[in-house]
Amino acid sequence: MAELRAALKPDTDIGPGKWIDLAGMFAPEQTVQQLLNDIESGAIESLEELDAGFAAMHEDYPRYEWAWAADLLQKELGKSIEEITAADVIDVTNRWRQAVVELDNLLYADTRKEFAATAQIGFGVDGDDQTRHSDFAAVRGTFEADGFVAQIQKHIATKTGLANELLSRIEPLRANP
């Protein structure tokens, strides 16, 4: 269990709290504020140094992200990292997998509406239903061959596989508290 808790423990205190969108790069407000302070104080004097500051934020993103996630996990479970059990991780993983699949299934159902007969109005106006369906398929494609539908299906498979892989590694730890 000590191994699990060591893996869960962040290696930085930076990350929990508010994050800021810097033109598409998300960063903890704390790091952005430090960068601004360094600019104002003259610690950063050139564009190269500023660029290095942004590069460091980008490089440390996974560490900050994990610190944020670990903080959220502790709040969600009402436990410190030292109190979290394998059963807790299994429960959170199962809930995460269920939420991801449910959301993707909603996207899948919504995308199906884009191929419904009501979406085909204006196609094949010079023919019957078969002509309308054929014209629609020629312009928009079919639901089964749609790229977005394939992405949703792939996302479900990938995230389910990820959850299953984690569960297979954590499950043996449940027996050894």
VMD Tcl script that draws the C-alpha trace (Angstrom):
set ca {
  {0.00 0.00 0.00}
  {2.95 2.30 0.63}
  {3.82 2.00 -3.05}
  {0.33 3.13 -4.06}
  {0.43 6.11 -1.75}
  {3.91 7.06 -2.94}
  {2.62 6.98 -6.53}
  {-0.34 9.19 -5.59}
  {1.75 11.79 -3.75}
  {2.57 14.84 -5.90}
  {6.17 15.99 -6.07}
  {5.18 19.68 -6.02}
  {2.83 21.93 -4.10}
  {2.12 23.94 -7.25}
  {-1.11 23.04 -9.03}
  {-3.99 23.02 -6.57}
  {-6.16 26.10 -6.82}
  {-6.98 28.40 -9.68}
  {-5.59 27.88 -13.18}
  {-5.32 30.45 -15.97}
  {-5.66 30.04 -19.74}
  {-2.66 31.71 -21.38}
  {-3.84 31.69 -24.99}
  {-4.36 27.94 -24.89}
  {-1.69 26.96 -22.37}
  {-3.24 26.26 -18.98}
  {-1.06 27.01 -15.98}
  {-1.53 27.39 -12.24}
  {-2.20 31.00 -11.33}
  {0.68 30.76 -8.87}
  {3.23 30.12 -11.66}
  {1.80 32.85 -13.86}
  {1.91 35.31 -10.97}
  {5.54 34.36 -10.27}
  {6.43 34.92 -13.93}
  {4.78 38.36 -13.84}
  {6.60 39.21 -10.62}
  {9.89 38.16 -12.22}
  {9.19 40.47 -15.17}
  {8.26 43.39 -12.91}
  {11.26 42.91 -10.62}
  {13.71 42.65 -13.50}
  {14.61 39.03 -12.78}
  {13.47 38.36 -16.36}
  {15.20 40.84 -18.63}
  {14.88 39.45 -22.14}
  {12.43 37.75 -24.46}
  {14.63 34.66 -24.34}
  {14.28 34.51 -20.56}
  {10.53 35.03 -20.87}
  {10.36 32.25 -23.44}
  {12.32 30.00 -21.05}
  {9.78 30.81 -18.33}
  {6.90 29.74 -20.56}
  {8.83 26.64 -21.62}
  {9.41 25.69 -17.97}
  {5.69 26.08 -17.24}
  {4.89 23.88 -20.21}
  {7.46 21.27 -19.20}
  {6.17 21.15 -15.63}
  {2.52 20.90 -16.70}
  {2.21 17.16 -15.90}
  {3.57 17.71 -12.38}
  {1.22 20.65 -11.77}
  {-1.69 18.73 -13.26}
  {-1.08 15.75 -10.96}
  {-0.82 18.03 -7.90}
  {-4.19 19.52 -8.88}
  {-5.72 16.06 -9.45}
  {-4.34 14.66 -6.18}
  {-5.77 17.64 -4.30}
  {-9.15 17.06 -5.94}
  {-8.97 13.34 -5.19}
  {-8.33 14.03 -1.50}
  {-11.24 16.49 -1.38}
  {-13.56 14.08 -3.22}
  {-12.70 11.18 -0.91}
  {-12.39 13.26 2.25}
  {-9.06 11.55 2.92}
  {-5.41 12.46 2.78}
  {-3.08 10.62 0.40}
  {-1.85 8.59 3.40}
  {-5.41 7.35 4.04}
  {-6.39 6.46 0.46}
  {-6.79 2.73 -0.14}
  {-6.73 0.54 -3.21}
  {-10.50 0.20 -2.84}
  {-10.80 4.01 -3.05}
  {-8.77 4.10 -6.28}
  {-10.83 1.24 -7.71}
  {-14.07 3.04 -6.87}
  {-12.91 6.36 -8.37}
  {-11.63 4.60 -11.49}
  {-14.94 2.78 -11.99}
  {-16.89 6.02 -11.54}
  {-14.57 7.82 -13.99}
  {-14.93 5.09 -16.60}
  {-18.72 5.12 -16.25}
  {-18.86 8.93 -16.60}
  {-16.61 8.93 -19.68}
  {-18.62 6.20 -21.40}
  {-21.96 7.85 -20.53}
  {-20.79 11.20 -21.91}
  {-19.45 9.58 -25.08}
  {-22.72 7.67 -25.51}
  {-24.58 11.00 -25.31}
  {-22.31 12.41 -28.03}
  {-22.89 9.27 -30.08}
  {-26.69 9.61 -29.78}
  {-26.53 13.31 -30.59}
  {-24.41 12.65 -33.66}
  {-26.92 10.05 -34.85}
  {-29.51 12.86 -35.02}
  {-27.35 14.57 -37.66}
  {-28.09 11.64 -39.98}
  {-31.82 11.31 -39.23}
  {-34.47 11.75 -41.92}
  {-35.31 15.21 -40.56}
  {-31.71 16.30 -41.25}
  {-32.06 15.18 -44.86}
  {-34.61 17.84 -45.84}
  {-33.40 19.68 -48.90}
  {-31.62 16.64 -50.35}
  {-33.05 14.74 -53.30}
  {-35.90 17.20 -53.83}
  {-36.30 15.85 -57.36}
  {-36.94 12.25 -56.27}
  {-38.36 9.85 -53.74}
  {-37.11 8.86 -50.27}
  {-34.39 6.63 -51.73}
  {-33.12 9.52 -53.86}
  {-33.09 11.81 -50.80}
  {-31.14 9.24 -48.78}
  {-28.69 8.68 -51.63}
  {-28.12 12.41 -52.18}
  {-27.64 12.94 -48.44}
  {-25.15 10.06 -48.23}
  {-23.25 11.40 -51.24}
  {-22.87 14.83 -49.62}
  {-22.74 14.11 -45.88}
  {-21.80 10.45 -45.78}
  {-23.31 7.82 -43.56}
  {-23.47 7.56 -39.79}
  {-21.50 4.31 -39.81}
  {-18.65 5.83 -41.87}
  {-18.58 9.23 -40.14}
  {-15.15 10.20 -38.78}
  {-16.53 11.79 -35.63}
  {-18.51 8.65 -34.83}
  {-15.30 6.64 -35.25}
  {-13.50 9.02 -32.87}
  {-16.21 8.58 -30.24}
  {-16.01 4.80 -30.54}
  {-12.21 4.92 -30.33}
  {-12.35 7.21 -27.29}
  {-14.71 4.82 -25.50}
  {-12.42 1.88 -26.27}
  {-9.25 3.76 -25.27}
  {-10.59 5.10 -21.97}
  {-12.22 1.77 -21.09}
  {-8.92 0.03 -21.81}
  {-7.02 2.57 -19.70}
  {-9.40 2.07 -16.77}
  {-9.24 -1.71 -17.11}
  {-5.44 -1.64 -17.19}
  {-5.29 0.50 -14.04}
  {-7.83 -1.72 -12.30}
  {-5.81 -4.83 -13.14}
  {-2.76 -3.26 -11.46}
  {-4.64 -1.94 -8.41}
  {-6.90 -4.91 -7.71}
  {-4.09 -7.08 -6.26}
  {-3.30 -4.30 -3.78}
  {-6.81 -4.51 -2.35}
  {-5.93 -7.85 -0.77}
  {-2.79 -6.41 0.87}
  {-3.81 -3.34 2.87}
}
mol new
graphics top color blue
foreach p $ca { graphics top sphere $p radius 0.5 }
foreach p [lrange $ca 0 end-1] q [lrange $ca 1 end] { graphics top cylinder $p $q radius 0.2 }
display resetview
